[in-house]
Amino acid sequence: MNSCLESAETKVTNAYVARVIEETKAKNANEPEFLQTVEEVLTTLAPVIDKHPEYEKIALLERLVEPERIISFRVPWLNDKGETIVNRGYRIQFSGAIGPYKGGLRFHPSVNQSIMKFLAFEQIFKNSLTSLPIGGGKGGSDFDPKGKSDNEIMRFCQSFMTELCKHIGHNLDVPAGDIGVGGREIGYLFGQYRRIRNTYEAGVLTGKGLEYGGSLARPEATGYGLMYYMREMLKANEMTLQGKTAIISGSGNVAIYACQKAQAYGVKVLAMSDSNGCIYDENGIDLDAVRQIKEVNRGRIREYLESHPSARYTENVKGETPAVYTIKADLILPCATQNDINLETAKLLTANGAIAVGEGANMPCTNEAEAYFLENNVLVAPAKAANAGGVSVSALEMSQNSMRYSWTFEEVDQKLDSIMVNIFKACKDAADEYGYGKNYIAGANIAGFLKVAKAMVSQGII
């Protein structure tokens, strides 16, 4: 795979935008993922800045790309052998202009400050698009939960929260889950927070278990929301999901529920993957089997062949296109991690007849790949819009915690569907207004930016 520094050759017509991009590159030279998302967002904002030259006088863009707060801390914990291990923890509180910081925690060995900043920056616009009062933040650690016992994960989570609890609160910063942080980890984190703070502040974490303040439909939210957005995007382009084929990279929470909802809409999902390789089933993926492997057994996707011997497994080769993207399909749903699709992969997918890409993961396509898709009439559902279902239901969980009341699954799902319909409409309307046509990436950036910009102007130079 090529470096995540790949970007489209985009000519920035607004001098202020161009200057801020270059200054940001100079200040953050060792943070490629963060620079990638800043460039992707700011280049699309040029026509907005043309209409609002007053933003330059108040350094609005300079303030937008600088986090309000970066928190970094050590996380010492004991493994089952009694050895002391030290990891690094982060919380990036990027923008609180429209509400308390809100964003997930990621536990993965790849975590560093650049990745945390990119995720938190994206979260600003994603949360704005939901129309709910939540700001942008993100956090996590380079801790790897794979292969760890429950007791090791509990001890790590307790140590992590011992420091994190000083910086969060239901009116300040509300973390949730992300890669490596599921219901088990949220439970351990919440327990330690309650123990230290000596209060039952249910709204301080989302993604909780139903027994202690969680919301129905939260596990399904990101995957379902992705397919609601895809439905609306295809409808706006006189197409439907019914009868389409799809491939899904990943087999975690987002991938599983995207698959479930896609199948409910009549899509044949042909392939799913993990970091080792992918399974291909010409009859359509048996989702129950995948869930048993990944959610219950915590196994590898290749185990699918044990119950489905007619399926095919292809192992990934380092430096080559991930196996899942070599399979022909109408819909491409990257639901794994960032920069999964580079320019070469985008060319292959386009040549294989892809009509739409739905970004279930955060920034799964390089900027150059996104540009290639758009240039070749492949629709792109951008991550900050298409995968906003998870944070939307997290905000609904916060609302239920505040009311000390729970909605039914159907009520939450209906609210999620409505939110995703409105998000697509906001993206389409912004793209139309600023001359971007079917470039919903630009539409999402602009629609998300406008709300945040107005709030920043209203609150003065802070």
LOGU-459587 format. One record per residue (C-alpha): x, y, z; residue in one letter. Coordinates in steps of 0.001 Angstrom, whole numbers, padded with zeros to 6 digits, always signed. Layout:
XYZA;...
This chain:
+000000+000000+000000M;+001173+003518-000708N;+001754+006121+001968S;-001222+007869+003490C;+000431+011103+002304L;-001102+010421-001107E;-003408+013276-002016S;-005204+014505-005056A;-003537+017255-007077E;-006102+019825-006001T;-005515+023428-006946K;-006592+025648-004059V;-008048+028846-005474T;-008433+030726-002186N;-005142+032238-000964A;-006175+032141+002702Y;-007048+028437+002531V;-003789+027672+000712A;-001765+029555+003322R;-003410+027759+006253V;-002807+024364+004626I;+000889+025152+004135E;+001275+026529+007674E;-000423+023434+009089T;+001945+021187+007119K;+004948+023088+008466A;+003756+022898+012077K;+002729+019218+011936N;+005273+017740+009549A;+005419+014381+011343N;+001646+013826+011413E;+000673+012508+007945P;-002838+011273+008805E;-003735+014611+010380F;-002351+016559+007421L;-004285+014323+005047Q;-007650+015110+006628T;-006877+018824+007003V;-005998+019074+003313E;-009056+017063+002271E;-011413+019275+004277V;-009888+022702+003717L;-009494+022400-000053T;-013262+021883-000371T;-013989+024941+001783L;-012445+027435-000664A;-015792+028630-002133P;-017198+029085+001393V;-014213+031204+002400I;-014648+033212-000816D;-018109+034146+000478K;-016820+034898+003976H;-013524+036795+003680P;-014090+038066+007234E;-013041+034634+008520Y;-009417+035428+007699E;-009375+038503+009970K;-010425+036395+012971I;-008059+033511+012041A;-010992+031115+011973L;-009245+028396+009958L;-006048+028643+012020E;-008126+028099+015154R;-010144+025337+013520L;-007065+023204+012748V;-005482+023665+016184E;-006886+021407+018937P;-008240+023167+021982E;-006395+020634+024103R;-004101+017613+023645I;-003794+015289+026624I;-001096+012598+026606S;-000349+010322+029534F;+001356+007072+030510R;-000708+003980+031307V;+001152+001447+033492P;-000523-001910+034146W;+000314-005468+035250L;-000009-008424+032907N;-000907-011918+034103D;+002771-012733+034630K;+003091-009882+037107G;+005187-007818+034666E;+004697-004058+034431T;+003776-002821+030967I;+003632+000858+030015V;+001431+002172+027203N;+000645+005697+026105R;-002825+007204+026364G;-004353+010156+024516Y;-007394+012384+024556R;-007673+015088+021893I;-010315+017676+022790Q;-010399+019362+019398F;-013482+021583+019304S;-016140+022272+021896G;-017860+025076+019957A;-021225+023319+019592I;-021243+021012+022607G;-019177+018800+024903P;-016326+016960+023184Y;-017619+013651+021827K;-015742+010824+020156G;-014526+007298+020636G;-011553+005632+022270L;-009340+003419+020098R;-007091+000696+021540F;-004727-000427+018784H;-000924-000633+018388P;-001056+001883+015504S;-002393+004668+017738V;-000241+007791+017834N;-000819+011529+018066Q;-001291+011966+014317S;-004024+009332+014128I;-005723+010717+017228M;-005713+014243+015785K;-007032+013104+012409F;-009877+011217+014057L;-010731+014122+016375A;-010657+016636+013508F;-012987+014467+011411E;-015246+014107+014450Q;-015867+017877+014559I;-017658+017815+011200F;-019266+014417+011694K;-020850+015530+014964N;-021927+018834+013446S;-023709+016983+010621L;-025844+015043+013099T;-027471+018372+014125S;-027024+017256+017739L;-025160+019483+020268P;-021822+017657+020431I;-018269+018840+019762G;-015330+016892+018367G;-012839+014771+020285G;-011078+011409+020158K;-008772+009323+022299G;-007189+005978+022868G;-003974+004092+023430S;-001357+001999+021634D;-002480-000912+023839F;-003354-004030+021816D;-006302-005974+023293P;-005698-008937+020956K;-004471-011973+022854G;-004998-010348+026255K;-007001-012007+029017S;-010103-010358+030461D;-008159-009580+033636N;-005350-007909+031684E;-007855-005804+029758I;-009615-004875+032994M;-006349-003797+034652R;-005363-001755+031610F;-008784-000058+031401C;-008684+000784+035107Q;-005236+002356+034788S;-006277+004242+031630F;-009407+005648+033295M;-007514+006625+036457T;-005908+009393+034401E;-008645+009992+031831L;-011290+010634+034514C;-009593+013951+035331K;-010422+015273+031878H;-013961+014030+031080I;-017529+014526+032297G;-021060+014483+030869H;-020949+018255+030259N;-017270+018318+029284L;-016160+015300+027252D;-018031+012054+026566V;-015924+009177+025159P;-017340+006089+023464A;-015934+002964+021808G;-013953+002561+018590D;-011532-000073+017268I;-010507-002335+020157G;-013027-000800+022550V;-016345-002627+022768G;-018904-003300+025469G;-016423-005150+027676R;-013917-002295+027681E;-016599+000381+028162I;-017854-001550+031192G;-014427-001671+032826Y;-013835+002013+032051L;-017208+003059+033457F;-016723+000997+036601G;-013389+002669+037321Q;-014820+006133+036622Y;-017678+005501+039056R;-015279+004136+041648R;-012985+007176+041519I;-015627+009887+041153R;-018033+008296+043652N;-021005+009264+041496T;-023249+007530+038981Y;-022733+009830+036010E;-024279+007604+033353A;-023832+010136+030534G;-020029+010270+030829V;-019515+007264+028505L;-021651+005911+025690T;-021829+002422+024283G;-022670+001130+027766K;-024475-002124+028475G;-028269-001976+028619L;-028128-002902+032302E;-026435+000356+033282Y;-027648+003077+030944G;-026877+001919+027427G;-029160+002454+024446S;-030890-000112+022319L;-029644-000035+018708A;-026241+001393+019695R;-024241-001677+018504P;-026089-001594+015183E;-025989+002184+014719A;-022867+002785+012611T;-023484-000095+010205G;-027211+000594+009898Y;-026565+004313+009473G;-024107+003619+006660L;-026762+001710+004721M;-029425+004358+005385Y;-027051+006935+003881Y;-026232+004637+000942M;-029966+004136+000338R;-030528+007899+000174E;-027471+008510-002010M;-028496+005866-004538L;-032094+007109-004486K;-030914+010654-005300A;-029132+009153-008310N;-032141+007108-009439E;-030852+003755-008156M;-031782+001340-005379T;-029923-001100-003145L;-032159-004012-004163Q;-030319-006551-006306G;-026860-005013-005904K;-023730-006942-004898T;-021300-005716-002234A;-017930-006409-000664I;-017160-005319+002890I;-013673-004842+004255S;-013559-005707+007929G;-015620-008045+010082S;-015971-006017+013263G;-018990-004202+014629N;-019469-001743+011742V;-018946-004387+009061A;-021286-006904+010687I;-024240-004547+011030Y;-023654-002952+007635A;-023855-006482+006244C;-027033-007217+008182Q;-028831-004094+006961K;-027495-004475+003407A;-028882-008006+003240Q;-032222-006743+004580A;-032317-004310+001653Y;-031739-007103-000854G;-027990-006672-001351V;-025907-009828-001872K;-022758-009425+000242V;-020082-011528-001430L;-017044-010971+000787A;-015844-009833+004211M;-012332-009647+005613S;-009995-009173+008535D;-006361-008082+008659S;-005156-011507+007457N;-007359-012014+004430G;-010898-012313+003090C;-013640-014852+002580I;-015662-015002-000645Y;-019008-016784-000788D;-020760-016694-004152E;-024033-017610-002414N;-023784-014574-000184G;-022123-014285+003232I;-023721-016248+006070D;-023715-013472+008647L;-024644-015737+011565D;-021466-017726+010954A;-019342-014565+010816V;-020858-013265+014057R;-020158-016542+015812Q;-016533-016422+014693I;-015861-012743+015431K;-018192-011802+018291E;-018353-015068+020244V;-015180-016987+019458N;-013055-013859+018768R;-011499-015887+015966G;-010153-015204+012465R;-012302-014869+009358I;-010671-017912+007691R;-012592-020131+010164E;-015675-019465+007996Y;-014469-022246+005702L;-014949-024843+008465E;-018741-024502+008157S;-018804-023308+004527H;-016276-025448+002621P;-017485-024153-000761S;-016421-020607+000170A;-012970-019285-000734R;-010348-017713+001515Y;-007565-015498+000128T;-004722-014318+002311E;-003478-010745+002135N;+000031-010197+000763V;+001975-007351+002349K;+002431-004461-000056G;-000318-005651-002402E;-003994-004749-002726T;-006003-006312+000130P;-007645-009468-001177A;-011213-008288-000551V;-010804-005476-003098Y;-009930-007876-005921T;-013535-009149-005941I;-016007-007557-008365K;-019053-005886-006815A;-021405-002945-007295D;-020972-001522-003793L;-017672-001154-001945I;-018039-000809+001827L;-014670-000230+003541P;-015416-000762+007241C;-011968-001571+008644A;-009431+001209+009100T;-007927+004347+007561Q;-006216+004456+004140N;-007384+000975+003184D;-007967+002058-000426I;-005186+003829-002324N;-005111+005032-005939L;-004185+001655-007418E;-006977-000057-005495T;-009442+002650-006570A;-008493+002044-010205K;-009010-001702-009810L;-012402-001290-008124L;-013552+001160-010781T;-012412-001137-013588A;-014338-003957-011897N;-017581-001990-012180G;-018054-000405-008779A;-020852+002170-008771I;-020595+003452-005180A;-018265+003471-002176V;-019670+003738+001351G;-017034+004733+003889E;-017962+002859+007054G;-014475+003308+008536A;-012871+006679+009230N;-010939+007969+006189M;-010642+004520+004532P;-009674+006080+001181C;-006647+008214+000470T;-007424+011653-000952N;-006089+010513-004322E;-008390+007468-004306A;-011434+009590-003497E;-010561+011989-006322A;-010221+009093-008779Y;-013619+007692-007823F;-015273+011073-008320L;-013513+011671-011642E;-014811+008305-012862N;-018427+008769-011754N;-018239+006408-008777V;-020412+007816-005996L;-018673+008260-002638V;-020499+008333+000696A;-017897+010144+002848P;-017017+008762+006265A;-017786+011886+008261K;-021368+011678+006969A;-021963+008011+006185A;-020628+006584+009452N;-022180+009266+011670A;-024865+006835+012828G;-022735+005611+015710G;-022160+008998+017286V;-025780+009941+016565S;-027085+007097+018693V;-024381+007842+021281S;-025890+011321+021563A;-029343+009739+021821L;-027930+007549+024612E;-026809+010731+026395M;-030350+012108+026018S;-031874+008959+027495Q;-029399+009092+030399N;-030389+012711+031086S;-034082+011781+031081M;-033476+008553+033032R;-035624+006903+030419Y;-035125+004371+027602S;-036604+004323+024121W;-037470+001074+022335T;-035216-000328+019615F;-037732+000747+017000E;-037859+004309+018362E;-034065+004658+018338V;-033775+003080+014890D;-036426+005421+013512Q;-034605+008450+014943K;-031336+007139+013452L;-032943+006700+010037D;-034288+010267+010153S;-030897+011651+011184I;-029136+009877+008310M;-031758+011095+005816V;-031163+014656+007029N;-027376+014225+006892I;-027511+013152+003260F;-029849+016044+002431K;-027444+018492+004099A;-024515+017066+002095C;-026436+017174-001188K;-027784+020680-000600D;-024335+022054+000275A;-022755+020361-002745A;-025447+021832-004989D;-025200+025327-003497E;-021430+025550-003868Y;-021196+023976-007306G;-019824+020557-006372Y;-022510+018465-008068G;-022341+014847-006888K;-019236+015412-004786N;-020815+014577-001428Y;-017381+014665+000220I;-017258+018411-000359A;-020911+018686+000600G;-020293+016972+003940A;-017274+019139+004685N;-019143+022356+003929I;-022356+021435+005755A;-020401+020357+008833G;-018134+023399+008727F;-020837+026056+008457L;-022461+025231+011798K;-019127+025118+013620V;-017926+028336+011968A;-021059+030236+013000K;-020665+029023+016584A;-016999+030046+016641M;-017825+033528+015332V;-020581+033942+017921S;-018309+032981+020835Q;-015486+035375+020054G;-011742+034815+019793I;-011164+031805+022038I;
